[in-house]
Amino acid sequence: MSTVAKATDRIGSGWLSFSGLMILLLGVFNVVEAIFAIVNDRYAAYATSTGGELYLFNLHTWGWLHLILGAVLIAVGAGILAGQEWARGAGIGLAGATALLQMLYLPVYPFWSIVNIALCILVIYGLVVPPRGSIAE
């Protein structure tokens, strides 16, 4: 018997697995950060600038934005690990949006923001590099 690959067989990619897991992790980070921002009054003392505002929104609004972004990131990460094609494009866009959002936090939490931005860059790379039609291993 010969083991000829069919045209419909999809190639497995470790980069997609890595990116899917990292997006899940970024989603969990965002959800945890959102919970702290929404329910913890002491978090406000560390994260806000003068007047209780963090750039455009108050801290609770930032918390809700992070919660929504985290939930969407978790859903996209699950889609990547499940081999959904739509999830790769969505993951690239969401990782870019997360990196931009973390850039706003640079003056407040520089180390944490740089770690998140680096993870986002790795996720974007991991989603772009595998060939079209490949799936997570």
C-alpha positions as CSV (number, residue, x, y, z in Angstrom):
1,M,0.0,0.0,0.0
2,S,1.2,3.5,-0.7
3,T,0.7,6.4,1.5
4,V,-0.1,9.2,-0.9
5,A,-1.5,12.4,0.6
6,K,-4.8,13.5,-0.8
7,A,-5.3,17.1,-2.0
8,T,-7.8,17.6,0.8
9,D,-5.3,16.6,3.5
10,R,-4.2,19.6,5.5
11,I,-0.7,20.1,6.8
12,G,-0.2,20.4,10.5
13,S,1.7,23.4,11.8
14,G,3.4,23.9,15.2
15,W,3.3,27.7,14.7
16,L,-0.5,27.6,14.5
17,S,-0.6,25.6,17.7
18,F,1.7,28.1,19.4
19,S,-0.3,31.0,18.1
20,G,-3.6,29.5,19.2
21,L,-2.3,28.9,22.7
22,M,-0.7,32.3,23.0
23,I,-4.0,34.0,21.9
24,L,-5.8,32.0,24.5
25,L,-3.2,33.2,27.1
26,L,-3.6,36.8,25.9
27,G,-7.3,36.4,26.3
28,V,-7.0,35.2,29.8
29,F,-4.6,38.0,30.6
30,N,-7.1,40.5,29.3
31,V,-10.0,38.9,31.3
32,V,-7.9,39.0,34.5
33,E,-6.9,42.6,33.9
34,A,-10.5,43.5,33.3
35,I,-11.7,41.8,36.4
36,F,-9.2,43.8,38.5
37,A,-10.1,47.0,36.8
38,I,-13.9,46.5,37.2
39,V,-14.1,45.2,40.8
40,N,-10.9,46.3,42.6
41,D,-10.8,49.9,43.8
42,R,-7.1,49.7,44.8
43,Y,-6.2,48.9,41.2
44,A,-7.4,52.4,40.3
45,A,-4.8,53.9,42.5
46,Y,-2.0,52.2,40.4
47,A,-3.5,52.5,36.9
48,T,-5.0,55.9,36.6
49,S,-3.4,59.2,35.9
50,T,-4.5,62.4,37.6
51,G,-8.2,62.9,37.9
52,G,-9.0,59.1,37.7
53,E,-9.0,59.0,33.9
54,L,-6.8,56.7,31.9
55,Y,-6.5,58.5,28.6
56,L,-9.9,58.4,27.0
57,F,-12.1,56.4,29.4
58,N,-12.4,55.9,33.1
59,L,-11.0,52.7,34.6
60,H,-14.3,50.8,34.6
61,T,-14.8,51.4,30.8
62,W,-11.2,50.1,30.2
63,G,-12.1,47.1,32.3
64,W,-15.2,46.3,30.2
65,L,-13.2,46.8,26.9
66,H,-10.6,44.4,28.2
67,L,-13.2,41.9,29.2
68,I,-14.8,42.0,25.7
69,L,-11.5,41.8,24.0
70,G,-10.4,38.9,26.2
71,A,-13.5,36.9,25.5
72,V,-13.1,37.4,21.7
73,L,-9.4,36.5,21.9
74,I,-10.3,33.3,23.8
75,A,-12.9,32.4,21.1
76,V,-10.4,33.1,18.3
77,G,-7.7,31.0,20.0
78,A,-10.2,28.1,20.2
79,G,-11.0,28.6,16.5
80,I,-7.3,28.5,15.6
81,L,-6.7,25.3,17.5
82,A,-9.9,23.8,15.9
83,G,-8.4,24.6,12.4
84,Q,-10.9,27.3,11.4
85,E,-9.6,29.4,8.5
86,W,-11.5,32.6,9.7
87,A,-9.7,32.5,13.0
88,R,-6.2,33.1,11.4
89,G,-7.3,36.5,9.9
90,A,-9.2,37.4,13.0
91,G,-6.2,36.4,15.2
92,I,-3.9,38.7,13.2
93,G,-6.3,41.6,13.5
94,L,-7.0,41.1,17.2
95,A,-3.3,40.6,18.1
96,G,-2.6,43.9,16.3
97,A,-5.4,45.6,18.2
98,T,-4.2,44.2,21.5
99,A,-0.7,45.4,20.8
100,L,-2.0,48.9,20.1
101,L,-4.1,48.8,23.2
102,Q,-1.1,47.8,25.3
103,M,0.9,50.7,23.8
104,L,-1.6,53.0,25.6
105,Y,-0.5,51.3,28.9
106,L,3.2,51.8,28.4
107,P,3.5,54.9,30.7
108,V,1.5,53.1,33.4
109,Y,2.8,49.5,33.2
110,P,5.9,49.5,31.0
111,F,7.1,45.9,31.7
112,W,3.7,44.3,31.4
113,S,2.9,46.2,28.2
114,I,6.2,45.2,26.6
115,V,5.6,41.6,27.4
116,N,2.1,41.7,26.0
117,I,3.3,43.5,22.8
118,A,6.0,40.9,22.3
119,L,3.5,38.1,22.6
120,C,1.2,39.8,20.1
121,I,4.1,40.1,17.6
122,L,4.9,36.4,18.1
123,V,1.2,35.5,17.5
124,I,1.1,37.6,14.3
125,Y,4.3,35.9,13.1
126,G,3.0,32.5,14.0
127,L,-0.3,33.1,12.1
128,V,1.3,34.5,9.0
129,V,4.2,32.0,8.5
130,P,2.3,28.6,8.0
131,P,1.1,27.9,4.5
132,R,-2.5,28.5,3.6
133,G,-4.7,25.6,4.5
134,S,-2.5,24.3,7.3
135,I,-4.0,23.5,10.7
136,A,-2.8,23.4,14.3
137,E,-1.1,20.2,15.2
